[in-house]
Amino acid sequence: MRGYAFGQHGFDAVGRDAFTTRLMGKRVTFARGSGWVRFFYEGDRFTRDRAMPRSVKHSLQDEGSVQTLAGDEHRNRKALFIDVLDASARIDLDRHVAEAWRKEWAAASGNRVSLLELAGRALTAGVCTWAGIPLSDRDLDRRASEFAGMIDGAGSFGPRNLRGRALRLRTEAWARQVLRDAPPETIAARVAGHRDADGQLLDERTAAVEFLNLLRPTVAIARFIVFAALALHLHPEWRSRVAEHEETRLAFAQEVRRTTPFFPVVGGTAARDMEWDGVRFTRGDWVILDLFATNRDPQLWTDPCTFAPARFMSSEPHHNALVPQGGGFYEDGHRCPGEPATVDLLASAVGRLATAEYTVPRQDFRVDLRRFPAQPEDGFVLIPA
């Protein structure tokens, strides 16, 4: 099993940016590169219908969520996410996460702690406070564990996935109650009061699903933070530069996003008969866009396997080249509307890590690219001073 490198192996074997193979008994086309990203995301050429295993969908987006919709329904639902994650809201979210981080860091002082768990708790506390539902310590323990379990189980089959799906059902029940009791003028109340394209309020279950689709992806940023800490540890020459300059923190964060083995692919099914780059599609054909391979495409990136934040110091990457959270456009496509918030939160975390005092005990930093989602073997353990 090649895991994250499966697509890259296939592209190298055929010498092209697309190849056809069989996966789970079905014929599928793998593709990479900015041209394929544009073709995949723009023009309503592909739908999300039957595009990924139900086990993955139920762990993450779930049935009826924004990523499963198309056309006017998708654009209407997407507008909710774009509105609640505008520039002002992202500043507020970053502030709440920073406050929660300081609390978690102080509580861990002098103790061995998994950064994945610490960051996950801080992100959970911060995003829930931002949404208008601050958590008690007991609720924080439960919600942080549930979000982490959902994320960890999404890319697997068997017990780990089943646990993630069970946790999602439990968390959805909590979210439904939260939305019933949401204080006015909060993010939670805005989700509960959203009306779809037909003018109808979201049903209670769908509203809960979309509320979790605001909270859970925010907590998933903990994995980017862990890989940022690993990068600072392996490339200590960047620590002072990151600590001193905001633009360097942003460049460092973008390179972490490019190189991190996050969720590796996104799937779609052809909405009609068509052809692109010599590949013919019949309506219903399955396509997998390889995000991991696109972020390492030698046609897009110089020395793609080298960690080099300087590549982002002089210019912003093309939106269809850096695609850890999808490609295309936010407003009318399926690109993750939380990406700007991810960049903000990760850059802030990079700055805090670069200026914090902590020791890193001996541990296993290897990353198994056969595990989805990947992480350092020991989760990056540190001892805050």
TAZI-V41082 format. One record per backbone hydrogen bond with DSSP energy under -0.5 kcal/mol. CO is the residue of the C=O (numbers start at 1). NH is the residue of the N-H. Records with the same first field share a line. If there is no record, write none. Layout:
# TAZI-V41082
CO: NH ; NH
This chain:
# TAZI-V41082
2: 5
3: 6
5: 9
6: 10
7: 11
8: 12
9: 13
10: 14
11: 15 ; 16
17: 32
19: 30
21: 28
23: 26
26: 23
27: 286
28: 21 ; 30
29: 288
30: 19
31: 290
33: 37
34: 38
35: 39
36: 40
37: 41
38: 42
42: 45
45: 271
47: 269
48: 51
53: 56 ; 57
54: 58
55: 59
56: 60
57: 62
62: 65
65: 68
66: 69
70: 73 ; 74
71: 75
72: 76
73: 77
74: 78
75: 79
76: 80
77: 80 ; 81
78: 82
79: 83
80: 84
81: 85
83: 86
86: 90
87: 91
88: 92
89: 93
90: 94
91: 95
92: 96
93: 97
94: 98
95: 99
96: 100
97: 101
98: 102
99: 103
100: 104
101: 105
102: 106
103: 107
104: 108
105: 109
106: 109
108: 111
111: 384
113: 115 ; 382
114: 118
115: 119
116: 120
117: 121
118: 122
119: 123
120: 124
121: 125
122: 126
123: 127
124: 128
125: 129
126: 130
127: 131
128: 133
129: 132
131: 188
136: 140
137: 141
138: 142
139: 143
140: 144
141: 145
142: 146
143: 147
144: 148
145: 149
146: 150
147: 151
148: 152
149: 153
150: 154
151: 154
153: 156
158: 162
159: 163
160: 164
161: 165
162: 166
163: 167
164: 168
165: 169
166: 170
167: 171
168: 172
169: 173
170: 174
171: 175
172: 176
173: 177
174: 178
175: 179
176: 180
177: 181
179: 182
183: 186
186: 190
187: 191
188: 192
189: 193
191: 194
194: 202
196: 199
200: 196
203: 207
204: 208
205: 209
206: 210
207: 211
208: 212
209: 213
211: 214 ; 215
212: 216
214: 218
215: 219
216: 220
217: 221
218: 221
219: 222
220: 223 ; 224
221: 225
222: 226
223: 227
224: 228
225: 229
226: 230
227: 231
228: 232
229: 233
230: 234
231: 235
235: 238
236: 239 ; 240
238: 242
239: 243
240: 244
241: 245
245: 249
246: 250
247: 251
248: 252
249: 253
250: 254
251: 255
252: 256
253: 257
254: 258
255: 259
256: 260
260: 262
261: 374
264: 291 ; 292
266: 289
268: 287
269: 47
270: 284
274: 281
276: 279
278: 280
279: 276
281: 274
282: 285
285: 270
286: 29
287: 268 ; 289
288: 31 ; 290
289: 266 ; 291
290: 294
291: 295
293: 296
294: 297
297: 300 ; 301
301: 304
303: 306
306: 308
308: 311
309: 312
310: 313 ; 314
318: 321 ; 322
321: 323
323: 326
325: 336
329: 333 ; 335
336: 339
338: 342
339: 343
340: 344
341: 345
342: 346
343: 347
344: 348
345: 349
346: 350
347: 351
348: 352
349: 353
350: 354
351: 355
352: 356
356: 358
357: 385
359: 361 ; 383
363: 365
364: 378
366: 368 ; 377
367: 369
368: 371
369: 4
375: 368
376: 379
379: 116
380: 115
382: 113
383: 359
384: 110
